[in-house]
Amino acid sequence: MKAPGTATFCEFGGVALPVHSLNTLVIGSGAAARNAALQLVRQGQTDIAMVSERWNAGTSYNAGSDKQTYYKLSLAGAAEDSPRQLAADLHAGGCMHGDIALCEAQHSARAFYNLVELGVPFPHDRHGGYVGYRTDNDQRGRATSAGPLTSKLMCEYLGRALEREGVRLFDRHQVIVLLVADHGPATSAAGQAVCGAIALDKERLDEATYGLTVFNARNVVLATGGPGALFRESVYPQSQLGSTGMALRLGAAAHNLTEWQFGLASVGFRWNISGSYQQVIPRYLSTERDGSDAREFLGDHFPDLRTLIRATFRKGYEWPFDCERIVNHGSSLIDLLVHRETIHRDRCVFLDYSRNPSDPMGSETFAIGQLNPEVHRYLDNCGALQETPIERLLAMNAPAVDLFRNHGIDLAHDRLEIAVCAQHNNGGLRANVWWESNVKHLFPIGEVCGTHGVRRPGGAALNAGQVGAIRAASFIAHNYSERPPPVDDFARIVAGQVAECLVFCRRVCGGNRSEDDGLLPAAALAEIQERMSAAAGHVREPHTVATAVGDAWRMQRRIERKLRVPIVKGLPLAFRVADLCLTHAVYLEALAEYLSAGGRSRGGALVLDPAGMECGAGLGERWRFARHAADSAVDRQVLEVRCEAAGKVRTEWVDVRPIPIVDGWFEQAWADYRTGRVFSEREEG
């Protein structure tokens, strides 16, 4: 990557700060951010730069599963598929706008083959067919994988392309504020436009300026991932904290904030326990916190060993928790039982690959020859009919074993501690079909952009991030390619915002730093995570949510008054915690509105209700849950939220947009493309 280049220094409140001017600033270092920068360069936009807190941090580079999935249009085999059908399946997941689904589908092949040409080793057969397999919420076998580290490989190959192009990189810079040209009440967000950002140079925190660095940019591509630090139990990499609050603070609209994916993951080394980790049928153990009283606990809630084995096996490709897969001993009953052990009984749960699961009644014995036909056929096709789970896993997917061994966990001998963890936010910032926010010149892409609805096929997020990068780059290149304003003009526009940032730095780093008087970032973060895990996790109770909303806004006021750091090195976390505090308050507001509008259990969330239906499986009255009526308004509409002022969030229910009917008349499309009309669409998303 190329060095940042020389800055112009401007005075803000008596302090000289470096200002870098450019057309487009790409914030983030994941697969979506890297592709956005690459697509901009390919379309002639060389006046760009990337800014990253740490180049190889974040979810794309540090997350995966047994074979991390990329979901795309079917490109091999005899099964019929089309962009229209892919869009229909994405749209059918619920609360996903049809025009966004169509964009993601139409660009699917282009985005995938871009990665192939860059060198990402997606497997194909001898005739060149990129064959697929089924993933969660998918019936068509569109999924593909380059192994357990697919998104990391995407980052590596995209990064090599950026190095060849000489794209500028501001590494070790944490963006803390988005700047707007029309700074004022968030109620005027529709008239606002992003014009740059402020970052902390983490190598210069000890300076009198706190390392503040200012960017004068015509456009900002925000690709900072989801708010991974909101929950106590999380499979997000520890480095993935999120920065959604920066945009919410400006009045950027968000939607579907209630929709998350949760699933079983290891808690030491954070990793999704999906796919072959479940399909080889390990046994589940529960122990006291000190390791005593080890026992298999799932069998207490299944009618027989055969049913338990089938549910465990299906947990592989039905990995996300789904409230529709609890009753009748579905695969998500396992998640609920693990949750009950870890949260309500304060025990530890482990996967044990050294032995097969057993029948607690002693009436059945695990036998390969007696497996359910679905399970036996799959394992047989994989050459994995060995006697123990670890032998089956080594035969089916040896790299899955190597992965944990490389992190000090030998699955042949060590128990693997697990929990139900937050994995992905299907909602996020709202964007139109060009991935532009309602705050103009701001383009959220990747997980920070909530294009998904209630249920999404596993791997659809990787496609969405790549497509969002293509769409945003295309719109910028054709409509927003001009230089930013002169530095002096820019400095006058943003002077007040920079001054506010300086005041925050001085307050947090100065004054009384005693623990009794100040609120330390680590304690604040723990409080946020406890509140979100209790109120907004995969098990939700309306009265808990109602209490949490008020507590969140009270904490927001405490953050503004009392957040302190003992040393200046803590300033980056202080900014992050302030961002997360606003974020969690807005997310809880959205959840409270959803419940008040009649929304109940759906997708990745179970809403408890004493008057609701039973989960069955001997779980008792505590676990009754409510569903809203079929074809309810909350499923026909998308909940949008927007900050108007501190403690005030405007909510609006908007109809789910259908998939556009496109006539496909070539001559008209050609004319619109030649004249640039195709790039001038500005409809709100």
PyMOL commands that set and color helices and strands:
alter all, ss='L'
color gray80, all
select helices_A, chain A and resi 31-42+59-62+83-91+98-106+108-118+150-165+186-191+228-230+244-250+276-279+298-301+305-314+323-325+327-329+332-344+368-370+373-381+389-405+446-448+460-479+487-509+521-536+542-562+568-596+621-623+633-636+666-675+677-679
alter helices_A, ss='H'
color red, helices_A
select strands_A, chain A and resi 8-12+15-27+48-52+69-71+143-145+168-171+173-180+194-201+212-222+254-255+260-266+271-272+283-287+295-296+348-352+416-425+428-429+442-444+539-540+606-613+625+637-645+648-655
alter strands_A, ss='S'
color yellow, strands_A
deselect
rebuild
show_as cartoon
